[in-house]
Amino acid sequence: MSCITLIKSALDHSGGLEKYAWRLAHDFCALGLSVTLLTTGTISPPFSHPLLTLVSFPIQHRLSVLKLLAFDKACTAYLHAHPTPIVFDLDRTRFSTHIRAGNGVHAHYLEARAQEEGMAKAWSFRLNPLHRTLLSLEKRSFEQPHLQKLFTNSHMVRTQILARFAIPAEKITVLHNGVEWHELQDPFDQWEKVKVCYCEKGGLDPTVYQFLFSGHHYKRKGLDKLLSALAHLKEEPFQLSVVGKDRDLPLYRKMAVSLGLEKKVFFFGSVSSMTPFYQYADALVIPSLYDPFANVTVEALAMGLFVISSQTNGGCEVLTEDTGRILDDLHDPTLFASTLRTALSHPKTRENALMIRQSIKHLDFSQQLRQMTMHVLESRV
């Protein structure tokens, strides 16, 4: 029987990478492969299968860098004792035959932060043992000679990897993030019926244009730049919903007030479901400083929203002239405002929403996952 080892730490958390790990495990089992999933934490699997074995390492370190090193060491030891022909890493460990680089390139992430946060922060990155360890592990994993296939979720990340690491271009395959396109059909069909209800529940005006921002860590996601741009459109009929958590949320509330946007910007914090926000919003704005591929890009498109994205979100690659705009310059509020003004001329209507939704039907999650599993099986030595 063919065997495969999947690697992903902290599967007790929820997120895009965790979703990919569980779905890959499920699909490989369904194809008749014996799957061992190496992870950490107390795991409650979303499915059971006779071909699935879970191995969770009891790593107790509190410091992130020590957790990282301990997980890498544990995985390496396990693989030496239990070798398999396919080792698929969704994390950063030193030995694998296949990698999905869902987090992008850590060095580019640090450069984006340093550009925004200044030289002092840039120097702190060089001294921080966590970042140094991540950079080292990333280089070792990407440049390992036994690597057969590396998956990136955007051409942006593929270009960054080729520019920084010694890896043959033919080993890298780009597969954009998938979205539960079919599962979102019912919420999409209902958006016109529930829009007024959800707006009124959130204290919003359903008759004005509704912008949406979603993301934790507002600075990295560019919320300050979005607010500065919206200040140039204060006379326009719009509102902005901000979803996500940030320890400095009160500062952003004050910023909205100082810009004269206190009646136009609404902060909702962390939420259990984005669906109601997608249902009443007209456009999603993603001004992130570095996102290998923001999942909200395809989620919003699947719900019929017009999307405005930074160039440094790999998800912008799936946008067209009809479905969104790519920001030329995040740091110029006037140019940013001009792009937002373009969005105002694209309100969410049944016709427009259907067209936008159809534009990414080919990115259905199951289909993208099937492509990945087939690539893995075809690349076996």
C-alpha positions, -999 to +999 in steps of 0.1 A: +000+000+000+013+035-009+020+057+021+022+094+027+032+116+056+016+150+060+031+176+083+012+205+099+017+217+135-011+232+156-041+215+140-061+224+171-062+259+156-085+269+127-073+286+095-066+282+058-035+260+063-053+238+088-082+233+064-058+223+036-041+197+059-074+180+069-088+181+034-056+167+019-055+139+045-091+131+036-086+131-001-054+110+000-072+084+022-101+084-003-075+076-030-064+045-010-032+059+005-022+052+041-018+087+056+001+097+087-004+132+099+023+147+121+011+176+143+010+191+178-017+198+204-049+180+214-066+171+182-102+165+174-102+152+138-131+164+116-133+129+101-122+094+108-108+069+083-091+035+087-061+047+066-055+078+087-030+078+116-026+109+138+007+115+156+007+145+179+040+155+195+036+168+232+056+200+228+053+221+259+076+250+252+061+285+255+085+303+233+075+302+196+111+296+184+115+266+208+082+252+196+093+255+160+127+238+166+111+211+187+085+203+161+112+201+134+133+178+155+104+156+163+093+153+127+128+145+115+133+118+142+099+103+133+106+102+096+140+085+101+122+058+121+091+056+098+102+066+063+075+071+036+080+078-002+059+110+001+064+136+028+041+166+023+049+196+044+024+224+050+047+239+077+085+246+079+105+215+086+138+204+072+129+172+053+101+167+028+095+156-008+066+180-013+058+215+001+029+238+000+043+272+008+010+287+020+028+313+042+048+327+012+084+338+017+092+349+053+120+372+041+096+392+019+071+393+047+098+408+070+108+433+043+072+445+039+070+450+077+103+468+079+094+492+051+063+501+070+076+500+105+111+515+101+148+507+104+146+499+142+121+472+135+142+459+106+172+455+130+150+438+156+141+412+129+177+404+124+183+398+161+150+380+168+157+342+171+123+333+159+127+351+126+163+338+122+151+303+127+122+306+103+145+320+076+170+292+081+143+265+080+127+280+050+160+280+031+168+244+040+134+232+031+131+250-002+167+240-013+167+204-002+179+181-030+152+155-024+124+180-029+102+169-058+074+195-059+068+229-043+033+244-045+027+281-042-007+298-041+003+327-063+028+336-091+040+364-069+053+339-043+068+317-071+087+347-084+100+355-049+111+320-043+130+318-076+147+351-069+159+341-034+165+304-034+184+278-054+155+258-067+148+246-103+118+265-117+102+232-130+098+221-094+074+249-086+037+247-094+012+275-088-023+266-076-044+295-065-063+291-032-097+274-036-130+284-023-161+265-013-179+278-044-208+253-043-212+255-006-216+293-009-245+290-034-273+292-009-258+322+011-253+339-023-288+333-034-302+348-002-281+380-001-308+403-014-333+390+011-311+393+042-291+425+033-315+450+050-319+428+081-281+424+086-275+461+080-300+472+105-287+446+130-252+462+127-265+498+127-258+503+090-277+520+063-286+495+035-292+523+010-256+535+009-225+517-005-210+492+019-172+487+019-158+457+039-124+452+054-115+419+070-083+408+087-064+406+120-035+428+128-048+460+111-015+476+103-002+446+084-035+445+066-033+482+057-064+495+075-047+528+083-041+534+046-077+525+038-090+550+064-067+578+050-080+571+015-117+571+026-111+605+043-109+619+007-144+606+000-162+618+031-190+634+010-198+602-008-226+579+005-207+549+019-200+530+051-171+507+060-174+475+081-141+465+098-140+428+108-111+413+127-091+417+159-063+439+169-049+449+203-047+485+190-083+487+179-091+518+201-063+537+182-080+529+149-113+541+163-096+574+173-081+576+138-115+572+122-128+600+144-098+623+137-104+618+099-141+627+103-152+592+096-168+584+129-203+580+114-190+560+084-167+534+100-180+505+121-158+481+140-171+446+146-141+429+160-136+391+156-166+372+143-176+336+140-188+339+104-180+363+076-211+352+056-235+380+068-208+406+059-203+392+025-241+392+020-246+429+027-213+444+014-208+458-021-170+456-021-141+441-002-109+461+002-077+442+008-048+467+012-025+442+029+013+448+030+021+411+023-004+383+017+007+352-003-030+348-012-056+362+011-085+337+013-110+365+017-102+374-020-119+344-034-146+342-007-157+377-015-157+370-052-177+338-047-203+360-029-204+385-058-184+414-042-163+438-062-127+434-048-100+461-044-066+446-036-030+456-031-004+443-055+012+425-026-018+402-021-012+372-044-050+369-046-051+399-069-040+376-097-075+362-100-091+397-105-103+410-138-113+445-150-150+434-144-145+419-109-121+443-092-091+467-092-055+464-081-041+494-062-012+511-079+002+526-047-009+518-012+010+548+002-007+575-019-042+582-003-053+602-033-047+574-058-062+549-033-093+571-030-096+572-068-097+534-069-123+534-042-143+559-062-143+534-091-157+508-067-186+531-059-196+529-095-199+491-092-227+486-066-237+450-059-266+441-082-280+407-090-265+408-125-230+421-114-229+397-085-237+367-107-210+377-132-184+381-104-193+348-088-190+329-121-155+343-127-140+320-101-161+289-105-129+272-117-114+278-083-138+255-064-119+241-034-125+205-043-112+210-078-081+229-066-074+202-040-078+174-067-052+191-089-028+192-059-032+155-051-028+145-087+004+166-090+017+148-058+010+113-071+023+121-106+056+134-092+065+102-072+099+088-080 
